[in-house]
Amino acid sequence: MPTSSSSLPTFPPATQALLGALLWMKITKIGSNALRKLMALNTDLWHLWWHGKKAQLQLILSKEQLQQWQVFQQHCPLNLEAEAHQYNALGVEWLPFESPQFPPALREIYDPPAGLFVQGSLAGLLDAGQVGLAIVGTRKLTPYGEQMTQHLVKGLGKNPICVVSGLALGIDGVAHQAALEAGLPTIAFLGCGLDTCYPAKHAGLAEAILQANGALISEYPLGVQPLAKLFPRRNRLVVGVSVGVLIVEAPLLSGSMITARLGIQENRTVMAVPNEATSVNAAGPLQLLKEGAGMVWEPLHILQELGLAEVKTSDEETPTQLQLTPQVALPIKQVPEKTVRPNRETLLTSVQKSPENPEENQVWQAVLANQEANGITIDSLLKKLDTLSQTELAGHLTLLELEGWVTALAGGRFSANQL
């Protein structure tokens, strides 16, 4: 194990850049924001790790992080040769924030990643004229949701669209598979390291995406397991590389609806597929349609919403006819109230006064106690909650928003909700 920069082995430039990023990720509580600040000091994170000056780094790192960095310089936290071999064997590359191949739109979102771990090719997304279309929805899809997803995606064939999703069960997986069958490029963002396929059931689909010149992408290094709190955060990347977000089926309280909200916040074109009003899976799309999302049920509608086709009158429009499998609708009285009239009282009952998860409750209490009139920022919360990393805090905030405990405000600020 190397103990100083003078005893380091030699690596190709791309591998050296990867190892530099991995080394900094070993520092406790280093998140995307801190990594981007480090890259602003020196885009060569490898050189910065071994030759950085304490006077510079203390402007970004805490005292504890500086001490850890100094210890790690003498006792390297990675087996560099083994790490390089593992990433090379899997064909995983590090794409830093400043790389010409880094998706430009992703640089503009709130809290962009400092870099991406990529397996496969981003050509289908980055080629001139191509646009990303995020398609998400419930894991518990109905035959209607499956048929509509297939119908819409396959009808987009031969258009300059890259289908973006999260490789999850349900609508995500159907969207990826339909894109492959239609000859459309498709990429999947994972909420774990690229050495883990989650769900395992989609290992074959993941391989098919790579074989079709698509890509699997994550902001997490190898070895990171698929934790629930990482998936809502992953969705900001699905939105970030896309110009449009399509919700097919989704309950009102779901990760797909968080994705839709992110799309609205990032000024993306949000679309939804109408469904039977009594279906639980219709609650999310119908709420979005009520708020002004684009209503789509034909591929042409998506092209029009994205500005890839002229808007025609109903007389000129000749949509294809889709034969749908009939659904059994729930009687109105069996539909949960929150799918009919959503409000905070249905999210936070009089019995539950605070989040049940201890870490989520800690974050909520911190937001509640320290927020000003315009909320509190993540940076301010990090100072209050010194046991959480930026990534962990962002994940908890996303879940709290999903559960109705906090509200995301403009400028990356959050406010706490109370009964």
Secondary structure as UniProt FT lines:
FT   HELIX           5..7
FT   HELIX           13..25
FT   TURN            28..29
FT   HELIX           32..41
FT   HELIX           45..51
FT   HELIX           54..57
FT   TURN            58..60
FT   HELIX           63..74
FT   HELIX           80..90
FT   STRAND          92..96
FT   TURN            97..98
FT   TURN            100..101
FT   HELIX           104..108
FT   STRAND          115..120
FT   HELIX           123..126
FT   TURN            128..129
FT   STRAND          131..136
FT   HELIX           143..154
FT   TURN            155..158
FT   STRAND          161..165
FT   TURN            169..170
FT   HELIX           171..182
FT   STRAND          186..189
FT   TURN            194..195
FT   HELIX           200..202
FT   HELIX           203..211
FT   TURN            212..213
FT   STRAND          215..218
FT   TURN            222..223
FT   TURN            228..229
FT   HELIX           230..240
FT   STRAND          244..247
FT   HELIX           255..265
FT   TURN            266..267
FT   STRAND          269..272
FT   TURN            277..278
FT   HELIX           280..282
FT   HELIX           283..290
FT   TURN            291..292
FT   STRAND          294..295
FT   HELIX           299..305
FT   TURN            306..307
FT   TURN            314..316
FT   HELIX           332..334
FT   HELIX           337..339
FT   HELIX           344..347
FT   HELIX           358..370
FT   TURN            373..374
FT   STRAND          375..377
FT   HELIX           378..384
FT   TURN            386..387
FT   HELIX           390..403
FT   STRAND          406..409
FT   TURN            410..412
FT   STRAND          413..416
//
